[in-house]
Amino acid sequence: MIGLEQTRAAAELGYYFTRTREALQDMNGWMWFRILPDTMMILGAVGVFIDLFMKTFMGKKAIA
């Protein structure tokens, strides 16, 4: 949604305005809204990393 809002602002007011502090202040609500999905993605990646680490380095060793 942030990208769509920035695209609309760039089309109406120009690219330079889109990168200014005033334009980004208007999108502050969307930036806070992204915290939940971003946190879920980070926790999922950490879970995959821990699982991979445990299976690679902490798994049972085969006795030959």
Buried (B, 14 or more C-beta within 10 A) or exposed (E): EEEEBBEEBBEEEEEEEBEEEEBBEEBEEBEEEEEEEEEEEEEEEEEEEEEEEEEEEEEEEEEE
